[in-house]
């Protein structure tokens, strides 16, 4: 946030001196222009001059659809064009393979200005804030307050704000959704059925709201954090999961400045720079998340063993970085085994009680009906398709919202042996294809947009039902 000065010609301050002349009036058409007297700054006392400067951390009017600006350096924000020029980020990632975190951070802030923000988790992500501070450029910081963080994490938030003179912008989960989850499943359901649902409500959806107001974001992911999910993350990439300000796949860029840095080197940097750190680190905690899902690790254990310790070690992502998860192939080389018929040996997606799984006979019957009891929304998908994976969160959330509203939500796996049928009978052009089956019509209506966020999909459904 830049310092803003108000021109002295716009000041209407009554001074004790009576020697000021009356403003001259100029005639311009039917309007009169007042020529205000020029008041030199030195003629104003200290309190009057101080009023000309807006507070450094004065917050703008909040908008829930974006992360409010939290510039942290008293320097003017660079002018950013409305549209960022198309760039080959795979090529840029290769160019930055050997770059330092400071160089990567500087490149990110230079390129996106006020349209990028640092995601701060309250752990060693403080290194990102220090690197941003060292660039001398304005930067923004936001964090997700799940409501279940450790007290030590909240204390770190406060210490970081005071140390850097900034205001972290917090995103909170929807109270109604949290209430419904806790009332229906209790406070600790994730120990029994996995952490994904709780993380989706408390973390993923608030993050999605935050990122919809940005064109890029900065994370503290490192390759050595989780060999099962983060070993291939680049310094910069097009985000495979979330959408940015312009909407649609490819509208958000994700920067990982410390991707190639060892954890011990990050800690050496934090010690040398003498920055605030979470006091839990001194108690054996390395990777820190929500209090019920985080515990200290023993000497020799990997840092991610302290997160969701009751689950498979190769799937320890909360949903914020779900695009990191890769499925093992049959021969164990780490690549998806795509079979000759076009299907793949991967885990299914859109797997929730609110979404009906349709078989080939089921989708055929839906096509034949001319007078349905209720309308249907169906996604034609392939679980290995990254675009289908990217819209999973939105589609699951949409299904929850439509539950009890008289609209059935379904999925039909349309790859492999079903692909030809889907192309000929279901208007399949590419994955995913979304169809709406009206209540009193046999002809399904194809969703025409590549914007697959909840609001856009809901608008499509509401316009047709």
SVG drawing of the C-alpha trace seen along z (x, -y; Angstrom):
<svg xmlns="http://www.w3.org/2000/svg" viewBox="-43 -40 66 94">
<polyline fill="none" stroke="black" stroke-width="0.4" points="0.0,0.0 1.6,-3.2 1.8,-6.4 -0.8,-8.8 -0.4,-12.6 -3.2,-15.0 -2.4,-18.1 -2.3,-21.3 -4.7,-22.9 -7.4,-20.6 -7.0,-21.5 -9.9,-23.4 -8.3,-24.2 -9.2,-27.3 -6.0,-29.0 -5.7,-31.7 -4.3,-34.2 -6.9,-36.6 -4.7,-37.8 -5.9,-35.2 -7.6,-36.5 -11.0,-35.3 -10.7,-32.6 -10.9,-33.9 -13.8,-32.6 -13.3,-31.6 -16.2,-31.2 -16.2,-28.1 -19.6,-27.6 -22.2,-27.1 -19.6,-26.0 -17.5,-28.1 -14.0,-27.0 -12.5,-28.1 -8.8,-28.9 -7.7,-27.8 -4.8,-29.7 -1.5,-27.8 -0.7,-27.0 2.9,-26.0 3.4,-22.9 5.8,-24.8 2.8,-27.1 1.0,-24.1 1.7,-22.9 2.8,-19.2 -0.7,-17.9 -2.0,-19.5 0.8,-18.1 0.3,-14.7 -3.3,-14.7 -2.1,-14.8 -0.7,-11.2 -2.8,-8.1 -1.8,-5.5 0.6,-2.9 -1.6,0.0 -5.0,-1.6 -7.2,1.2 -9.5,0.7 -13.1,1.6 -13.4,5.3 -14.6,7.5 -15.2,11.2 -14.4,12.3 -10.8,11.3 -7.9,11.1 -7.8,7.4 -4.6,5.6 -2.0,5.7 1.0,3.9 3.8,4.2 6.4,1.6 6.1,-2.1 6.7,-2.2 4.3,-2.8 2.8,0.3 3.9,1.0 1.4,0.5 0.1,3.8 -1.8,4.2 -5.2,5.8 -4.1,8.8 -0.8,10.5 1.0,11.4 0.9,15.1 4.0,16.8 5.4,20.3 5.7,21.1 7.3,24.5 10.1,22.7 10.4,20.1 10.5,22.9 13.5,24.4 15.2,21.1 14.7,20.7 15.8,24.2 19.1,22.9 17.8,19.5 17.9,18.4 14.7,18.0 15.3,14.3 15.6,14.1 12.4,16.2 10.5,14.0 11.7,10.9 10.6,12.2 7.2,13.1 6.5,9.7 7.9,7.8 5.7,9.7 2.4,9.6 2.6,6.6 -0.6,6.2 -2.2,9.3 -0.1,11.8 0.0,12.7 2.0,14.9 0.2,17.8 1.4,17.8 0.7,20.9 2.4,19.9 5.3,22.4 8.5,21.8 6.6,19.8 7.9,16.8 11.0,17.3 8.8,16.2 7.9,13.0 11.5,12.3 12.5,12.9 9.7,10.6 10.8,8.0 14.4,8.2 13.3,7.5 12.2,4.0 9.0,4.5 5.4,4.1 3.9,7.5 0.7,9.0 0.2,11.7 -2.8,13.8 -3.5,16.8 -6.3,19.3 -7.6,19.3 -9.4,22.7 -10.5,22.0 -8.5,25.0 -4.9,23.7 -2.6,23.9 -2.4,20.9 1.3,20.7 0.4,20.2 -1.8,17.2 1.0,15.8 3.3,16.1 0.8,14.3 0.9,11.3 4.7,11.4 5.1,11.4 2.7,8.5 4.7,6.4 8.1,7.4 7.4,6.4 4.8,3.7 2.2,5.5 -1.4,6.7 -2.0,10.3 -5.3,10.8 -7.2,13.7 -9.7,15.9 -12.2,17.8 -14.4,20.9 -18.1,20.5 -19.7,20.8 -22.8,22.6 -20.7,25.2 -18.6,25.8 -21.7,26.0 -23.3,28.6 -20.2,30.7 -19.7,30.7 -23.4,31.3 -23.6,34.2 -20.3,35.9 -18.8,34.5 -15.6,32.6 -13.2,35.4 -14.7,37.3 -11.5,37.0 -9.9,39.7 -12.5,42.1 -13.2,41.2 -10.1,39.1 -9.2,35.5 -10.4,34.4 -13.9,33.3 -12.9,31.2 -10.0,29.7 -12.3,28.9 -14.7,26.9 -12.1,25.2 -9.2,24.7 -9.9,25.4 -13.0,23.3 -11.7,20.3 -8.5,20.5 -10.6,20.8 -12.4,17.5 -9.0,15.8 -7.4,16.9 -10.4,15.8 -9.2,12.2 -5.6,12.9 -3.6,13.8 -0.8,15.6 0.1,16.8 3.3,17.8 3.7,20.9 6.3,22.4 6.3,25.9 9.6,27.7 10.6,30.9 12.0,32.5 8.8,31.9 7.0,34.9 8.7,37.4 5.3,38.9 3.6,35.7 6.1,32.8 9.2,34.3 8.5,32.7 7.2,29.2 8.8,26.5 9.7,22.9 6.7,21.7 3.7,23.4 0.2,22.8 -2.0,23.8 -3.6,27.2 -6.4,26.9 -7.5,23.4 -8.8,20.5 -7.7,16.9 -9.2,13.5 -10.0,14.1 -11.6,17.5 -11.1,20.8 -8.2,23.3 -4.9,21.6 -6.0,18.3 -3.8,18.6 0.0,18.9 1.6,20.6 5.1,19.7 7.3,21.9 10.4,19.9 11.9,22.5 11.0,25.5 14.7,26.5 15.9,25.6 16.6,28.2 14.7,27.8 17.9,27.3 18.9,24.5 15.6,22.7 16.2,22.9 19.7,21.7 18.3,18.7 15.7,18.0 18.3,18.2 20.7,15.8 18.0,13.3 16.7,13.5 13.0,13.5 10.0,14.7 9.3,18.4 6.6,20.6 7.5,21.7 6.1,25.2 9.2,25.8 11.3,26.0 8.9,28.7 9.5,31.1 6.9,29.8 8.3,29.4 5.3,29.3 2.5,27.4 -1.2,27.4 -4.4,27.6 -3.9,28.7 -5.8,32.0 -4.0,33.1 -0.4,32.1 2.0,33.7 5.8,33.5 8.1,36.0 10.8,38.0 14.5,37.8 14.9,39.5 11.2,39.2 10.3,37.3 8.6,33.9 5.3,34.9 4.9,37.9 3.6,35.4 0.6,34.5 -2.4,36.9 -0.3,39.7 -3.2,42.1 -3.3,42.0 -1.3,43.1 2.0,41.3 1.8,40.8 -1.5,38.8 -0.7,36.2 -2.1,33.2 -5.0,31.2 -6.4,30.2 -4.5,26.9 -1.8,28.7 -3.8,31.7 -2.3,31.3 0.9,32.7 -0.6,36.2 0.4,38.6 -0.7,42.2 1.7,45.1 1.8,47.1 1.6,50.8 5.4,51.1 6.1,48.6 7.8,45.9 5.6,43.2 3.6,42.4 0.0,43.2 -0.4,46.4 -2.6,45.4 -4.2,48.5 -4.8,49.1 -8.5,48.3 -7.7,44.8 -8.5,45.4 -6.0,45.1 -5.1,47.0 -5.9,44.1 -8.1,43.4 -11.7,42.3 -12.8,38.7 -16.1,36.9 -16.5,39.6 -19.1,38.3 -22.6,39.3 -24.1,36.2 -23.0,37.4 -24.7,40.4 -22.4,42.7 -24.1,43.5 -23.4,46.8 -23.8,47.1 -27.4,48.4 -28.2,45.6 -27.1,42.8 -28.9,44.5 -32.1,44.6 -31.6,40.9 -31.3,40.1 -34.5,41.9 -36.7,40.3 -38.8,37.4 -40.6,36.6 -38.2,36.9 -39.1,36.5 -36.3,34.0 -33.6,32.4 -30.1,33.9 -26.6,32.4 -24.0,34.9 -20.3,34.6 -18.6,36.7 -15.1,37.3 -11.9,39.3 -10.2,39.5 -6.8,39.1 -7.7,35.9 -6.1,32.9 -8.9,30.6 -11.4,33.0 -9.2,33.2 -9.1,29.4 -12.9,29.0 -13.5,31.7 -13.7,29.4 -16.2,27.1 -18.4,29.9 -18.5,31.6 -19.4,28.3 -22.1,27.7 -23.5,31.1 -23.7,30.3 -25.5,27.0 -28.0,28.7 -28.8,31.4 -32.5,31.1 -33.1,28.5 -34.7,30.9 -31.7,31.3 -29.9,34.7 -26.1,34.5 -24.3,37.4 -21.1,38.5 -20.4,40.8 -16.9,42.0 -16.7,41.5 -13.1,42.6 -11.9,46.0 -14.7,48.2 -17.3,45.6 -15.6,42.8 -17.1,43.5 -20.6,43.8 -20.2,40.5 -18.9,38.8 -21.8,40.0 -24.7,39.8 -23.6,37.3 -21.9,34.5 -18.5,35.3 -15.8,33.2 -13.2,33.0 -13.0,33.8 -14.8,32.7 -18.1,32.2 -21.1,31.1 -24.6,31.8 -27.9,30.6 -31.0,32.9 -34.1,30.7 -37.2,32.1 -39.4,32.1 -37.0,32.6 -35.1,35.6 -32.3,33.4 -29.5,32.6 -28.0,29.1 -24.2,28.8 -22.5,26.4 -20.7,24.0 -18.1,22.4 -14.7,23.4 -15.4,21.5 -16.1,24.3 -16.3,22.5 -19.3,23.0 -21.0,19.7 -20.8,20.2 -22.1,23.7 -24.9,22.7 -25.9,19.8 -26.1,22.4 -28.3,24.7 -30.6,21.9 -31.1,20.6 -32.4,23.9 -34.3,25.6"/>
</svg>
